[in-house]
């Protein structure tokens, strides 16, 4: 079994940033897939990339990987231009289509990873396929969708990237294998300090896994920052009230979402002052928070300081 080959590591920016987008946009004919994207992902974070279909998630991942050319703005990876040779060596991207050579065997696919990547870790790649019970002699064309996903993930982690970009990576994997692979992915990322940006529609699975979140809507950033800080900035209130709107004691606070069932209301607020104790406000779960923003596309966006590009980056 081969051992990892030491690789030179480029110096990270002084602010510890893995990915920065400044004025980033991509237009297809008359429609913008991503527009005016200004966001920063600190290094070492596990970031959930969330949004409805068509929000720009795959576009942002493709731009960060250097697979797409922006119409406006720029993206940098560890201070290097996205798509440059230097940045590609530090990035691994796993797209929804998971392209693999169908005529190669599993072993030949891992061998290709070894030959093409100077920092290749054969041990971790072999462990991922072995845990799935895959025959190294099996051809990729004979594997199920979930098995191909396992091989593709082995390639991505075997590269030992500093930034791992995942676009709905486990959508075709059964629940048991999904839990196993998610745990493996998170443990590998934690052990090696890998920054992960993962797109997923399964919101419940993100809670407890991701410590940073980026929510897109209509091609723009609507919510970004540390999960705990974002949750702490909001309050969920359930109560009874006649008439339209919120009771007087709550009406002065910015509302993300307000839902009514008869006399009962459920509101997600961004309080500007402490709420009265009798309302019994609670801190929302990550799933509650994301669902409220997804159901309320007109809610004001919130970008925490840690997720905002530095002034010098925006000016450049």
C-alpha positions as CSV (number, residue, x, y, z in Angstrom):
1,X,0.0,0.0,0.0
2,X,1.4,3.4,-1.0
3,X,2.0,6.2,1.5
4,X,1.0,9.8,1.0
5,X,3.6,11.8,-0.9
6,X,4.5,15.1,0.9
7,X,3.4,18.1,-1.1
8,X,4.4,21.7,-0.8
9,X,1.7,23.9,0.7
10,X,1.3,27.4,-0.6
11,X,1.0,30.0,2.1
12,X,-2.6,30.9,3.0
13,X,-3.7,34.5,3.0
14,X,-2.9,36.3,6.3
15,X,-6.7,36.4,7.1
16,X,-7.0,32.6,6.8
17,X,-9.4,32.7,3.8
18,X,-10.1,29.6,1.7
19,X,-12.4,31.1,-0.9
20,X,-13.3,34.7,-1.8
21,X,-15.9,35.9,-4.3
22,X,-16.0,39.6,-5.2
23,X,-18.6,40.9,-7.5
24,X,-18.7,37.4,-8.9
25,X,-21.3,36.7,-11.6
26,X,-22.1,34.4,-14.6
27,X,-24.6,35.2,-17.2
28,X,-26.0,32.7,-19.7
29,X,-27.5,34.6,-22.7
30,X,-30.1,36.8,-21.0
31,X,-30.3,35.1,-17.6
32,X,-27.9,35.5,-14.6
33,X,-27.0,32.2,-12.9
34,X,-25.1,34.1,-10.3
35,X,-24.9,37.8,-9.7
36,X,-23.1,40.3,-7.5
37,X,-21.7,37.5,-5.3
38,X,-19.6,38.9,-2.5
39,X,-18.7,36.3,0.1
40,X,-15.7,34.9,2.0
41,X,-15.3,31.3,3.3
42,X,-12.7,31.1,6.2
43,X,-10.2,28.2,5.9
44,X,-10.9,25.0,7.9
45,X,-14.7,25.4,7.9
46,X,-17.4,22.9,6.8
47,X,-19.8,25.1,4.9
48,X,-23.3,24.1,3.8
49,X,-24.3,25.6,0.4
50,X,-28.0,25.9,0.3
51,X,-30.7,27.3,-2.0
52,X,-33.6,26.3,-4.2
53,X,-33.0,24.9,-7.7
54,X,-31.6,27.5,-10.0
55,X,-30.2,29.6,-7.1
56,X,-26.7,29.5,-8.4
57,X,-25.1,26.8,-6.2
58,X,-23.6,24.7,-9.0
59,X,-22.5,27.8,-10.7
60,X,-20.6,29.1,-7.7
61,X,-18.9,25.7,-7.2
62,X,-18.0,25.5,-10.9
63,X,-16.5,29.0,-10.7
64,X,-14.5,28.2,-7.5
65,X,-13.2,25.1,-9.2
66,X,-12.1,27.0,-12.3
67,X,-14.4,25.0,-14.5
68,X,-16.4,28.1,-15.5
69,X,-15.3,31.6,-16.5
70,X,-17.1,34.5,-14.7
71,X,-18.9,37.2,-16.6
72,X,-18.1,39.7,-13.8
73,X,-15.9,39.8,-10.8
74,X,-13.4,37.2,-9.6
75,X,-13.0,34.2,-7.3
76,X,-9.8,33.4,-5.4
77,X,-8.8,30.2,-3.7
78,X,-6.3,30.7,-0.8
79,X,-5.4,34.0,-2.4
80,X,-4.8,32.4,-5.9
81,X,-7.0,33.0,-8.9
82,X,-9.6,30.3,-9.3
83,X,-8.7,28.1,-12.2
84,X,-5.0,28.8,-12.1
85,X,-2.6,25.9,-12.0
86,X,-1.6,26.7,-8.5
87,X,-5.2,26.8,-7.2
88,X,-6.2,23.6,-9.1
89,X,-3.6,21.7,-7.1
90,X,-5.3,22.7,-3.9
91,X,-8.9,22.0,-5.0
92,X,-10.9,18.8,-5.5
93,X,-14.4,19.1,-7.1
94,X,-17.1,16.4,-7.1
95,X,-20.0,17.3,-9.4
96,X,-23.5,15.8,-9.6
97,X,-22.6,13.8,-12.7
98,X,-19.5,12.2,-11.1
99,X,-17.6,11.7,-14.4
100,X,-15.5,8.5,-14.4
101,X,-14.0,6.4,-17.2
102,X,-16.5,3.5,-17.6
103,X,-14.0,1.1,-19.1
104,X,-11.5,1.4,-16.2
105,X,-11.6,-0.8,-13.2
106,X,-11.9,0.5,-9.7
107,X,-8.2,-0.2,-9.2
108,X,-7.2,1.4,-12.5
109,X,-9.2,4.5,-11.5
110,X,-7.3,4.9,-8.2
111,X,-4.1,4.3,-10.1
112,X,-5.0,7.2,-12.4
113,X,-5.5,9.3,-9.3
114,X,-2.0,8.3,-8.0
115,X,-0.4,9.2,-11.4
116,X,-2.1,12.5,-11.8
117,X,-1.9,14.0,-8.3
118,X,1.5,14.5,-6.6
119,X,-0.1,14.6,-3.1
120,X,-2.1,11.4,-3.6
121,X,-3.1,9.4,-0.5
122,X,-3.6,5.8,-1.7
123,X,-4.5,4.6,1.8
124,X,-7.5,6.8,2.2
125,X,-8.7,6.2,-1.4
126,X,-8.5,2.4,-0.9
127,X,-10.2,2.6,2.5
128,X,-13.2,4.3,1.0
129,X,-13.8,1.7,-1.7
130,X,-13.0,-1.2,0.6
131,X,-15.6,-0.1,3.1
132,X,-18.1,-0.3,0.3
133,X,-17.2,-3.8,-0.5
134,X,-16.2,-2.9,-4.0
135,X,-14.2,-5.4,-6.1
136,X,-11.0,-3.6,-7.3
137,X,-11.3,-5.5,-10.6
138,X,-14.9,-4.4,-11.3
139,X,-15.3,-2.0,-14.2
140,X,-16.8,1.4,-13.5
141,X,-19.5,0.7,-16.1
142,X,-20.8,-2.2,-14.0
143,X,-21.2,-0.3,-10.8
144,X,-24.4,1.2,-9.4
145,X,-24.9,4.9,-9.0
146,X,-24.1,4.8,-5.3
147,X,-21.0,2.7,-5.9
148,X,-19.7,5.1,-8.6
149,X,-20.3,7.9,-6.0
150,X,-18.1,6.1,-3.6
151,X,-15.3,5.8,-6.2
152,X,-15.6,9.4,-7.1
153,X,-15.4,10.4,-3.4
154,X,-12.3,8.3,-3.0
155,X,-10.7,10.2,-5.9
156,X,-11.6,13.5,-4.3
157,X,-10.3,12.7,-0.9
158,X,-7.3,10.8,-2.2
159,X,-6.1,14.0,-3.8
160,X,-5.8,15.5,-0.3
161,X,-7.2,18.8,-1.3
162,X,-7.1,21.9,0.9
163,X,-10.5,22.9,-0.5
164,X,-13.1,20.2,-1.2
165,X,-16.1,21.3,-3.4
166,X,-19.1,18.9,-3.3
167,X,-22.2,19.4,-5.4
168,X,-25.0,17.1,-4.1
169,X,-22.4,14.4,-3.6
170,X,-24.6,11.7,-1.9
171,X,-27.9,12.2,-3.7
172,X,-27.8,8.7,-5.2
173,X,-26.5,6.9,-2.1
174,X,-28.8,4.9,0.3
175,X,-29.4,6.3,3.8
176,X,-27.0,3.9,5.6
177,X,-24.2,4.5,3.1
178,X,-24.9,8.2,3.2
179,X,-24.5,8.4,6.9
180,X,-21.3,6.3,6.7
181,X,-19.7,8.4,3.9
182,X,-20.7,11.7,5.6
183,X,-19.0,10.6,8.8
184,X,-15.9,9.5,6.8
185,X,-15.8,12.8,4.9
186,X,-16.1,14.9,8.1
187,X,-13.5,12.9,10.0
188,X,-11.0,13.2,7.1
189,X,-11.7,16.9,6.8
190,X,-11.2,17.4,10.5
191,X,-8.0,15.4,10.6
192,X,-6.3,17.3,7.8
193,X,-7.9,20.7,8.2
194,X,-9.7,20.5,4.9
195,X,-12.1,23.3,4.0
196,X,-15.4,21.8,2.7
197,X,-18.1,23.6,0.7
198,X,-21.0,21.1,0.3
199,X,-24.2,21.7,-1.6
200,X,-27.2,19.7,-0.3
201,X,-31.0,19.8,-0.3
202,X,-31.2,17.5,2.8
203,X,-31.2,20.2,5.4
204,X,-31.7,17.9,8.4
205,X,-28.4,16.2,7.6
206,X,-26.5,19.5,7.6
207,X,-27.3,20.3,11.3
208,X,-24.4,19.1,13.4
209,X,-22.1,18.6,10.4
210,X,-21.6,22.1,9.1
211,X,-20.3,25.0,11.1
212,X,-20.7,27.6,8.4
213,X,-23.6,28.3,6.0
214,X,-24.1,30.1,2.7
215,X,-27.6,30.4,1.4
216,X,-28.2,31.6,-2.2
217,X,-31.5,32.8,-3.8
218,X,-32.1,34.0,-7.3
219,X,-28.3,34.0,-7.9
220,X,-27.5,36.2,-4.9
221,X,-26.2,35.7,-1.4
222,X,-29.0,35.9,1.1
223,X,-27.5,34.4,4.3
224,X,-23.8,33.7,5.2
225,X,-21.8,33.2,8.3
226,X,-21.0,31.0,11.3
227,X,-23.9,28.6,12.1
228,X,-24.0,29.4,15.8
229,X,-23.7,33.2,15.3
230,X,-26.5,33.1,12.7
231,X,-28.8,31.1,15.0
232,X,-28.0,33.4,17.9
233,X,-29.0,36.4,15.8
234,X,-32.5,35.1,15.3
235,X,-35.4,34.1,17.6
236,X,-38.4,31.8,16.9
237,X,-41.6,32.9,18.5
238,X,-44.9,31.0,18.7
239,X,-48.0,32.7,20.1
240,X,-51.6,33.7,19.7
241,X,-52.7,37.0,18.3
242,X,-55.9,38.4,16.6
243,X,-55.6,40.5,13.5
244,X,-52.9,41.1,10.9
245,X,-49.2,41.3,11.6
246,X,-47.5,40.8,14.9
247,X,-48.4,41.9,18.4
248,X,-47.1,45.4,19.5
249,X,-44.3,43.9,21.6
250,X,-42.9,42.1,18.5
251,X,-43.8,44.5,15.7
252,X,-40.7,46.6,15.9
253,X,-38.3,43.7,15.0
254,X,-37.3,42.7,11.5
255,X,-39.3,39.7,10.4
256,X,-37.8,36.9,8.3
257,X,-41.0,34.8,8.2
258,X,-44.5,35.0,9.6
259,X,-46.9,32.1,9.3
260,X,-50.5,31.9,10.7
261,X,-52.8,29.0,11.5
262,X,-56.0,30.5,12.8
263,X,-55.2,32.7,15.8
264,X,-51.7,31.1,16.2
265,X,-48.7,32.7,14.6
266,X,-45.1,31.4,14.2
267,X,-42.5,34.1,13.5
268,X,-38.8,34.1,12.9
269,X,-37.3,37.4,13.9
270,X,-34.0,39.2,14.0
271,X,-34.4,41.0,17.3
272,X,-32.9,44.5,17.6
273,X,-33.5,44.4,21.4
274,X,-34.2,41.6,23.9
275,X,-37.7,40.2,23.6
276,X,-40.0,40.1,26.5
277,X,-39.7,36.8,28.5
278,X,-43.4,36.1,28.3
279,X,-43.1,35.4,24.6
280,X,-40.7,32.5,25.4
281,X,-38.6,33.1,22.3
282,X,-36.3,30.2,21.3
283,X,-33.1,30.0,19.3
284,X,-34.0,28.3,15.9
285,X,-32.4,25.1,14.8
286,X,-30.3,25.4,11.6
287,X,-33.1,23.6,9.7
288,X,-35.7,26.1,11.0
289,X,-33.5,29.0,10.0
290,X,-32.8,27.8,6.5
291,X,-36.4,26.8,5.8
292,X,-37.6,30.2,6.9
293,X,-35.2,32.0,4.5
294,X,-36.0,29.6,1.7
295,X,-39.8,30.1,2.2
296,X,-39.3,33.9,2.4
297,X,-37.3,35.1,-0.7
298,X,-38.1,38.7,0.1
299,X,-36.6,38.7,3.6
300,X,-33.6,41.0,4.0
301,X,-30.2,39.3,3.5
302,X,-27.8,38.8,6.3
303,X,-24.1,38.5,5.8
304,X,-22.0,38.3,9.0
305,X,-18.7,40.0,9.2
306,X,-16.6,36.8,9.0
307,X,-18.4,36.0,5.7
308,X,-17.9,39.4,4.1
309,X,-14.9,40.1,1.8
310,X,-12.4,42.5,3.1
311,X,-12.7,46.1,2.0
312,X,-9.4,45.8,0.0
313,X,-10.7,42.8,-1.9
314,X,-14.0,44.5,-2.8
315,X,-12.1,47.6,-4.0
316,X,-9.7,45.5,-6.1
